[in-house]
Amino acid sequence: MSNAATIDIVSVSKVYGSTTAVESVSLKIPAGSYCCLLGPSGCGKTTTLRMIAGHERVSAGDIRLGSSVVTDLPPASRGTAMMFQSYALFPHLDVADNVAFSLKMKGVPKEERRARALEMLKLVQLEAYANRRPAQLSGGQQQRVALARALITNPEALLLDEPLSALDPFLKVRVRAELKKLQRSLGITFVHVTHSQEEAMALADLIVVMNDGRIEQAAPPRDIFERPATAFVARFMGDHNVISGKAAGYADGMLLLDVAGGGTFAGTGPAREHGSSADIAIRTDRVRIGEPVQPGLGFTGIVQNVEYRGSSVKLSVSGAGISDFTGILSDADFFANPVKIGDAVPLCWEAQDTIVLQPLDA
Ligand SMILES: Nc1ncnc2c1ncn2[C@@H]1O[C@H](COP(=O)(O)OP(=O)(O)OP(=O)(O)O)[C@@H](O)[C@H]1O
């Protein structure tokens, strides 16, 4: 069962009355990859997934699966399978009949259905539970039944809508690892909708960050983390400080940014027209304290909050026109030179830990 397909979304839009849920989205998801659609509530990720599945019609554009255009095909003819957030199991059917349901709809004889359902249950390590009803299973087990039910049709792509959201935090992490393992062993394309950055980072080969019906960035996790394209991505991923100001000069591959009523900061990246609005991002985990500040690569601020996190300490600092600057220090670095709320502290970082972000209309 490793007939993976590339999913090609071409200028797809979805309009509901006066709401544009998805606006001219184009995206190529490579065959056999694990793709996470990531973004805040209402950004259009579920609508995009449902259009791939065929549960929602596109208002414009095309969807291809492998070499076939599937835009106008019903869900069952597309070669995709969808796993719903609520699992949508039938309470009156036992686990094996739940898994075999789509085969029954296709008229597959009972013996064969049962045998294939047991095979699928083995894949998700639930063969011993075949005769139970869904209500007699834990949340994690129900989730695996839903997975087996989706996979029984031998899909080329599995579409998962917030598949981990109903699980408690410990189970979430365990089932997450199982999902990844399953995707690797099946070799099919997975598209997984989530609003959790951590989940997307842990699972995806390709993260697609969506905002307001559009794609802000589609890239492997490490690129998203190290080179966020836009201020939205940098803020949403939560590992960067975003500083906004006016372009004030350019030297040695660094854009200089004047912050209103504050300091000047340098960011690695392209020049911008003098005086235009620009944003730079600074990695929170690369901030150091207590060292001399190089021009544009640090400032002295007042500590507003200190949050102990075990292996690290989060400092919130204000100064140089910035009200909430975050530095994540290792516990060793912090306790070698501890600071407290109200202290004035010099913060610094390196040029390579900064990046000039794309302007809003890029
Ligand atoms: N059937 C519908 N009728 C009208 N508007 C809709 C419909 N479905 C979704 N929308 C709107 O489209 C936008 C995108 O919704 P969508 O469910 O795709 O977002 P999402 O990113 O998946 O959010 P969430 O994480 O909350 O599920 C939202 O503004 C939503 O209100």
The ligand as a Gaussian input file, in Angstrom:
#p B3LYP/6-31G(d) Opt

LIG

0 1
 N      -19.855000      26.684000       5.703000
 C      -19.397000      27.920000       5.889000
 N      -20.167000      28.993000       5.668000
 C      -19.683000      30.244000       5.843000
 N      -18.438000      30.540000       6.256000
 C      -17.623000      29.505000       6.514000
 C      -18.045000      28.148000       6.339000
 N      -16.992000      27.336000       6.676000
 C      -15.981000      28.153000       7.031000
 N      -16.345000      29.451000       6.934000
 C      -15.489000      30.632000       7.206000
 O      -14.309000      30.507000       6.450000
 C      -13.166000      30.916000       7.201000
 C      -12.159000      29.774000       7.267000
 O      -12.698000      28.707000       8.021000
 P      -11.908000      27.350000       8.289000
 O      -12.811000      26.428000       9.030000
 O      -11.318000      26.863000       7.027000
 O      -10.738000      27.850000       9.239000
 P       -9.711000      27.027000      10.101000
 O       -8.405000      27.660000       9.854000
 O       -9.802000      25.580000       9.818000
 O      -10.200000      27.338000      11.590000
 P      -10.349000      26.380000      12.882000
 O       -8.946000      26.109000      13.344000
 O      -11.120000      27.238000      13.828000
 O      -11.070000      25.140000      12.431000
 C      -13.687000      31.360000       8.548000
 O      -13.843000      32.754000       8.523000
 C      -15.030000      30.662000       8.647000
 O      -15.899000      31.395000       9.469000

